[in-house]
Structures are given as structure tokens and as C-alpha cells.
């Protein structure tokens, strides 16, 4: 785990460059030219971080909190900014992971948007429970995987 992720969690509570193709000589007819380069290797499968499942759930929780707090007009924290901080800290060079975590945030947001259209006692209770779950997840990730 990168130090900045741990910092982001605490606050919250390769790019592959392809080699240029070899120059072809004009002596061979175009039909007879063969590449002397070996076939490209498939990209290495990205091994998920050991805390990936917890981080994905945390992203979903943050999306839920963002919706519920906005719905109920709660002042203060911008949970979307907290999510952006997490993405910047842990997925700087991993666009697929970034997409996955962003999708989890959006899924959490939409799941409550589909159910709650006004601030009710149930929405307030859900928001409190999700804040507690988010705090627990952030603390567990930082404690278990932080260095």
C-alpha cells in the first residue's frame, strides 16, 4: 500500500510504452517482408491489491453517503472529494482499477437515488450506518495493510 493511500484513508478515516516497429528495408518486395520481432506479449494480468474488496466496498459506501448527505442537506464534507483523494492516492497508474472504484462509488450513489427521493428518517439512519461502516473499513484497511 502506498503511503499516500494510507494518508488518504486516515483523512477519510506502467504505462506500457510500445516499442517502435523495426524499420523495413526497401530491398524486399512488400509481400515478402516479414517482421523479425516476436509477437507482442499479452499485458500482464493486474494482480489485485490484497485490500481490493474492502476498498471497492469503501468506494460504494462513499457514493451512498454522498447521495444521502446531499439529499438531507447536510453541510460539511464533500464525499466526492474524499473519493477523488482515494483514487489519486491508490490508482494513479492503474486506469482499470480507477474505473472499477469509480463505478463502485456511482453504484452506491445510484442505489440510494433509486430508493430515496426525499430525506426521511430511514435515509438519515442509512447515512449514519454507512458512515460507521466507512469509518470501520478505512480504519481496517489502514491498520491491516498500511506500512
LODREN-474385 format. One record per residue (C-alpha): residue number from 0; residue in one letter; x, y, z. Coordinates in steps of 0.5 Angstrom, whole numbers, plus 500, padded with zeros to 3 digits. Example, Ala and Ser with C-alpha at 12.3 -4.5 7.8 and 13.67 -1.06 7.14 Angstrom:
<nodes>
0_A_525_491_516
1_S_527_498_514
</nodes>
This chain:
<nodes>
0_X_500_500_500
1_X_503_507_498
2_X_504_512_504
3_X_499_517_500
4_X_493_512_501
5_X_494_511_508
6_X_494_518_509
7_X_488_519_505
8_X_485_513_509
9_X_487_517_515
10_X_484_523_513
11_X_478_520_510
12_X_478_516_517
13_X_506_502_468
14_X_504_506_463
15_X_507_501_458
16_X_510_504_452
17_X_510_500_446
18_X_517_500_442
19_X_517_503_435
20_X_517_498_430
21_X_523_496_426
22_X_525_499_420
23_X_523_495_414
24_X_528_495_408
25_X_526_497_401
26_X_530_492_398
27_X_525_486_400
28_X_518_487_396
29_X_512_489_401
30_X_509_482_400
31_X_516_478_402
32_X_517_483_408
33_X_517_479_415
34_X_517_482_422
35_X_523_480_426
36_X_520_482_432
37_X_517_477_437
38_X_509_477_437
39_X_507_482_443
40_X_506_479_450
41_X_500_480_453
42_X_500_485_458
43_X_501_482_465
44_X_495_481_469
45_X_494_486_474
46_X_494_483_481
47_X_489_486_485
48_X_491_489_492
49_X_490_485_498
50_X_485_490_500
51_X_482_491_494
52_X_475_488_496
53_X_475_493_502
54_X_477_499_498
55_X_471_497_493
56_X_466_497_499
57_X_469_503_502
58_X_468_507_495
59_X_461_504_495
60_X_460_507_502
61_X_462_514_500
62_X_458_514_494
63_X_452_512_498
64_X_454_517_504
65_X_455_523_498
66_X_448_522_496
67_X_444_521_503
68_X_448_527_506
69_X_446_532_500
70_X_439_529_500
71_X_438_531_507
72_X_442_538_506
73_X_448_536_511
74_X_453_541_511
75_X_460_540_511
76_X_464_534_508
77_X_465_533_501
78_X_465_525_500
79_X_466_526_493
80_X_473_530_494
81_X_474_524_499
82_X_473_519_494
83_X_478_523_489
84_X_483_523_494
85_X_483_516_495
86_X_483_515_487
87_X_489_520_487
88_X_493_516_492
89_X_492_509_490
90_X_490_509_483
91_X_495_514_479
92_X_498_509_474
93_X_492_504_474
94_X_486_506_470
95_X_482_500_470
96_X_483_500_478
97_X_481_507_478
98_X_475_506_473
99_X_473_500_478
100_X_473_504_484
101_X_469_510_481
102_X_464_505_478
103_X_463_503_486
104_X_462_510_488
105_X_457_511_483
106_X_453_505_484
107_X_453_507_492
108_X_450_514_490
109_X_445_511_485
110_X_443_505_489
111_X_440_510_494
112_X_438_515_489
113_X_433_510_486
114_X_430_509_493
115_X_430_516_497
116_X_427_522_494
117_X_427_526_500
118_X_430_526_507
119_X_427_521_511
120_X_428_518_518
121_X_430_512_514
122_X_435_516_510
123_X_438_519_516
124_X_439_512_519
125_X_442_509_513
126_X_447_515_512
127_X_449_514_520
128_X_450_507_519
129_X_454_508_512
130_X_459_513_516
131_X_460_508_521
132_X_462_502_516
133_X_466_507_512
134_X_470_509_518
135_X_471_502_520
136_X_473_500_513
137_X_478_506_513
138_X_481_504_519
139_X_482_497_518
140_X_485_498_511
141_X_490_503_514
142_X_491_498_520
143_X_492_492_517
144_X_495_494_510
145_X_499_501_512
146_X_506_501_512
</nodes>
